[in-house]
């Protein structure tokens, strides 16, 4: 089992009171899953991604990643785990504008404390179909190509977990479908676990399991 969430809650202060973004979420996620957290805005799906991605800590309950209790780790330890074991794909791509595609991917290795291996970075870009774009900067590429660079950057350090927050939000339907099909193929080929936050049918049609959230509570899990 890659992830285990046991009665997880997340509470944020608001005015003189508080708001519960997540309430009593229990869930098990196996290695190699291709899974989406879905629901309307404010349902808690991004909060849940932030917790399993070591970007935030729960207010109650526990989260285990590869058997490690995230609640017992310091902020520094969480940062090291995040850099070494988790890849991120964002809706806004988050590429460094002054760097080439190859250099953007190399940054992920450096941040993960891994040797700067240009051959490995080049192969990651070849794997996502960007053999001809290695030395182009983000402003010289389409949105779909930039998202492919972001996927290569997430996968180059061979993470246990890839977190994708609304990865198709800034893509047209054609590019969105191409990017999701690519992610599905990489999931099957590389074995990395993909977790999505989405309300996009392009994503929901391609994942193998969907966790539906509303008002911070798991409503149902399909299939």
Phi and psi in degrees as a GROMACS rama.xvg file:
@    title "Ramachandran Plot"
@    xaxis  label "Phi"
@    yaxis  label "Psi"
@TYPE xy
-84.879  -46.5321  UNK-2
-130.197  138.196  UNK-3
-134.463  120.521  UNK-4
-109.687  127.83  UNK-5
-124.24  106.644  UNK-6
51.6255  48.7851  UNK-7
-79.4576  132.994  UNK-8
-130.846  151.132  UNK-9
-136.409  121.826  UNK-10
-120.013  133.588  UNK-11
-117.307  139.973  UNK-12
-68.1902  143.489  UNK-13
-149.043  116.58  UNK-14
59.165  -127.562  UNK-15
-93.0325  2.23349  UNK-16
-127.542  -135.293  UNK-17
-156.01  166.374  UNK-18
-130.487  136.205  UNK-19
-93.6782  106.394  UNK-20
-77.7957  -29.8186  UNK-21
-138.128  144.227  UNK-22
-136.284  114.692  UNK-23
56.2776  47.7059  UNK-24
-88.6025  121.152  UNK-25
-120.885  131.716  UNK-26
-162.269  143.972  UNK-27
-120.887  133.187  UNK-28
-126.152  124.107  UNK-29
-86.8724  155.054  UNK-30
-60.267  138.701  UNK-31
87.6581  4.87873  UNK-32
-71.7194  159.089  UNK-33
-130.226  90.9621  UNK-34
-130.428  145.228  UNK-35
-119.327  140.655  UNK-36
-96.0541  121.655  UNK-37
-128.805  157.375  UNK-38
153.49  170.302  UNK-39
-67.7687  168.411  UNK-40
-56.0599  135.83  UNK-41
84.9768  7.16931  UNK-42
-79.0656  -19.1557  UNK-43
109.904  3.25705  UNK-44
-67.864  -40.8318  UNK-45
-70.3275  -37.4054  UNK-46
-58.4711  -42.6514  UNK-47
-64.5308  -42.2853  UNK-48
-61.2238  -41.9784  UNK-49
-61.8506  -35.4484  UNK-50
-71.0091  -48.369  UNK-51
-72.2351  -20.4404  UNK-52
-88.6108  8.35703  UNK-53
63.6554  24.544  UNK-54
-90.8717  -15.578  UNK-55
-151.417  168.906  UNK-56
-122.058  147.304  UNK-57
-72.1336  152.926  UNK-58
-81.0741  -25.7892  UNK-59
-152.806  162.108  UNK-60
78.6022  -171.872  UNK-61
-138.973  151.483  UNK-62
-128.151  128.068  UNK-63
-114.95  130.063  UNK-64
-118.394  117.878  UNK-65
52.5769  37.2461  UNK-66
82.8622  -3.18588  UNK-67
-95.2139  129.145  UNK-68
-80.0991  109.277  UNK-69
-64.2477  -29.2968  UNK-70
-68.7345  -17.0977  UNK-71
-97.0938  4.0287  UNK-72
-100.534  146.768  UNK-73
-74.7038  167.61  UNK-74
-59.7077  -38.8639  UNK-75
-65.1675  -41.8873  UNK-76
-65.3257  -38.7665  UNK-77
-63.1811  -39.2202  UNK-78
-63.9229  -40.9096  UNK-79
-66.2424  -41.9429  UNK-80
-63.762  -43.2209  UNK-81
-61.6797  -43.9652  UNK-82
-67.7638  -34.4738  UNK-83
-90.4968  -30.7573  UNK-84
-119.408  -7.91343  UNK-85
-128.22  132.542  UNK-86
-107.475  147.765  UNK-87
-124.47  138.032  UNK-88
-126.584  120.473  UNK-89
-109.081  157.923  UNK-90
-64.755  -27.4768  UNK-91
-95.7678  10.7918  UNK-92
72.5181  -46.1031  UNK-93
56.6757  40.0873  UNK-94
-84.5747  154.862  UNK-95
-85.2931  115.185  UNK-96
-59.0097  -33.799  UNK-97
-85.3786  -2.39624  UNK-98
-105.387  150.876  UNK-99
-73.1348  170.926  UNK-100
-57.0895  -45.3762  UNK-101
-61.6289  -42.9626  UNK-102
-68.9717  -36.157  UNK-103
-61.6177  -39.2575  UNK-104
-70.3773  -38.7252  UNK-105
-60.9682  -34.7231  UNK-106
-55.8424  -38.2692  UNK-107
-61.812  -38.3392  UNK-108
-65.3964  -43.5059  UNK-109
-63.3368  -44.634  UNK-110
-66.3484  -28.1673  UNK-111
-84.5202  3.73098  UNK-112
73.5234  22.3517  UNK-113
-104.72  155.981  UNK-114
-60.7833  146.141  UNK-115
-76.5891  96.3419  UNK-116
-108.466  98.2326  UNK-117
-66.6238  -32.3525  UNK-118
-62.7736  -41.3909  UNK-119
-65.6054  -40.7391  UNK-120
-65.1728  -41.6997  UNK-121
-63.1033  -41.6893  UNK-122
-64.0071  -37.1234  UNK-123
-61.7616  -38.3667  UNK-124
-73.4427  -35.7277  UNK-125
-62.7255  -40.1158  UNK-126
-60.7166  -28.8915  UNK-127
-100.16  13.3831  UNK-128
81.9082  27.0136  UNK-129
-117.839  35.9414  UNK-130
-57.4865  -32.7951  UNK-131
-90.1887  -2.39412  UNK-132
-114.636  15.7572  UNK-133
-54.3518  -39.2659  UNK-134
-106.759  12.5223  UNK-135
-86.0831  147.26  UNK-136
-88.2913  162.588  UNK-137
-51.8028  -39.2789  UNK-138
-72.4674  -5.19073  UNK-139
-100.525  5.1978  UNK-140
-123.207  156.582  UNK-141
-74.0534  169.024  UNK-142
-59.8451  -41.9194  UNK-143
-63.5531  -39.235  UNK-144
-67.5562  -39.9112  UNK-145
-62.1242  -39.257  UNK-146
-67.6778  -31.9329  UNK-147
-66.3132  -37.7632  UNK-148
-61.4532  -42.4911  UNK-149
-62.1375  -37.0362  UNK-150
-68.1494  -43.7017  UNK-151
-60.3057  -40.8326  UNK-152
-62.8782  -38.5439  UNK-153
-69.0067  -33.8522  UNK-154
-93.8949  -15.0177  UNK-155
-62.6745  -30.0583  UNK-156
-89.5116  11.081  UNK-157
51.9363  60.1005  UNK-158
-73.9443  158.134  UNK-159
-74.0544  -27.5871  UNK-160
-139.879  132.644  UNK-161
-115.914  124.817  UNK-162
-108.412  124.681  UNK-163
-123.804  108.622  UNK-164
-95.8877  106.425  UNK-165
48.8391  55.4922  UNK-166
-67.9358  -16.0982  UNK-167
-103.05  3.1365  UNK-168
-61.3082  -33.5908  UNK-169
-105.505  20.9129  UNK-170
-118.06  149.105  UNK-171
-72.9368  171.363  UNK-172
-62.0492  -37.9512  UNK-173
-63.3827  -49.7442  UNK-174
-68.1186  -35.3999  UNK-175
-60.5997  -44.4669  UNK-176
-64.7639  -41.565  UNK-177
-63.4485  -42.3301  UNK-178
-66.3898  -42.1104  UNK-179
-67.6023  -39.0043  UNK-180
-63.5683  -38.0137  UNK-181
-63.5197  -46.2046  UNK-182
-60.5496  -41.802  UNK-183
-62.478  -42.6171  UNK-184
-64.5218  -41.0084  UNK-185
-68.5685  -35.2907  UNK-186
-60.4869  -43.67  UNK-187
-72.191  -35.0842  UNK-188
-82.6917  -42.3948  UNK-189
-95.9398  -20.6257  UNK-190
80.5778  7.04256  UNK-191
-70.8399  144.461  UNK-192
-82.3135  129.14  UNK-193
-111.811  128.042  UNK-194
-120.223  126.629  UNK-195
-112.252  148.113  UNK-196
-110.894  122.814  UNK-197
-163.537  160.964  UNK-198
-130.783  14.7911  UNK-199
-88.0566  127.556  UNK-200
-63.7057  -26.2212  UNK-201
-59.4382  -41.9746  UNK-202
-73.4712  -47.9816  UNK-203
-62.9327  -28.7785  UNK-204
-72.8766  -17.5387  UNK-205
-109.654  -18.4602  UNK-206
-74.8051  160.333  UNK-207
-92.3835  -20.1787  UNK-208
-148.856  141.035  UNK-209
-127.365  128.427  UNK-210
-101.813  113.325  UNK-211
-92.0959  127.499  UNK-212
-117.058  147.951  UNK-213
-150.294  128.747  UNK-214
52.827  37.7984  UNK-215
80.0773  7.78753  UNK-216
-120.925  139.843  UNK-217
-71.7927  119.378  UNK-218
-89.2379  -44.2281  UNK-219
-162.178  162.197  UNK-220
-127.016  125.845  UNK-221
-119.825  142.426  UNK-222
